Amino acid sequence: MAVQPLTLRDTVIGQGRPKTIVPTTAQNATGALEQVKAIAANASADIIEWRIDYLDIATNAPALITLAETIGQAANNKPVIATFRTKAEGGPIAIDDHDYGRVLSALIDARAADLFDIEMFRDEAVVTSLIAKAHASGLHVILSSHDFSETPPVDEIVARLRRQDALGADVLKIAVMPKQPRDVLTLLDATLQVRDETSKPLLTMSMGALGVISRLAGETFGSSLTFGMMGKASAPGQIDVGQLQDTLEVLHSAGQ
């Protein structure tokens, strides 16, 4: 099924080559702002992921809102994703559902980003409330699932992405860890199946060295977004965003 493009600022997701996302990894506000400026100045980076969970103010909503204002100004009109990756899904901080919802709800109220990553396996009442709040404010949501230990069967991956779609996500995301090359094919097969069912943009990846091909060839199987890095990676298998964009351009042009 054709992707219904999602426009965020000057970036159109689901049109042309997959768009590149570069995360921040700094542990303090000054470092995060410097990274945002660098990502904004890099022509190979389309979207900035602001990784709140790395910060020493990760659960301090007022301080995050203040930082968000300067990040928005420094982003050079590139879209910003606000992400609090919890320890349960590979992040550095364990946080309960109430506090997770409190922080993201405050950021949504403050319109602190263009797109909010919400983990699908948090408390469902928290998840649905955050989605509704974001949509009521004209903002967009990525629902996400991460498995850093294995690659679930294809039917499970498909079921998770379908559930994200049913819950109202604007972008459907899953990241899994392969143990063998066949696991990468499982992720790509699931992506292709869901691409045939939904018009929403997909963000799927197989992590680690084995899974790098999924970050490069996602367009072939229906993924509209992919992660690159500048400096420190935020997940296993990310490659330099300049090299990433060059490869994406080659593959996209060859398919025209």
C-alpha positions, 0 to 999 in steps of 0.5 A: 500500500502506498504511504500517505506522506507525513509532513513535519516542518520542511521534511516529508516522510514517506516520499522519496528516499527514507529520511535519516534520523540522528539522535542526541546522546549528551548527558547535560543540557549544554551538550544536547544543545551543541549536538542539536546544532551540529545535527541541524547543520549536517545536510545528511541528517533530516530529523533530530531525535532528542534523547531525553533519557540520557540527560541528567534532567530526564525526569525534571519536566520544567527543566526539559521544557526550558531546554526544548525551547532552545532546541527548537530554535537550534533545529534549523527547521528540522523536525524534532522527535522527543524520546524517553527510552526506558530501561525496559526497552534498552534505555538507561533509566528505569521509570514507572508508568506514572512518571513516564506519562507525567514527563511526556504529557508535560512535553506534549502540553508544551509542544516541545517536539514535532513527533513523540516516541511512545513505547507501546508496552507501557500502561495502556491507559497512559499510552492512549492518553498520550496519543490523544493528547498529542493528536488534540494538539496537532502533534504526531506520535511514533509508537515503538517496540524494542527487543535487544535480546532476539528477533520475535517470529514474523507473526509477532512483529506483524502483530505489534505493528498492527497494534500500533496502527490500531492504537492510532500511531502516526508512525509504526516502529519496531527494532529487534536484535538478530542472532543469525542472518535469517532473523534479518529476513524475518524483520524485513518480511514482517515489514513488507507484510505490514507495508501491504496493509497500512498507509502509515510510515514504518520505521523498522530495523534489525540491530547490530552488525548483522542488521545493518542491511535493514537500515540501508535497504528499508525502502525496498521493503517499506520502511520510510525512516532510518537511524544514522549517527554523528559521533556516538551511536544510540543503538547497535548497528548505526552507521555514520549519517553521511555514509547512510544518506549516500547509500540511501540515495544510490538505492533510491535512484536505482529504483526509479 
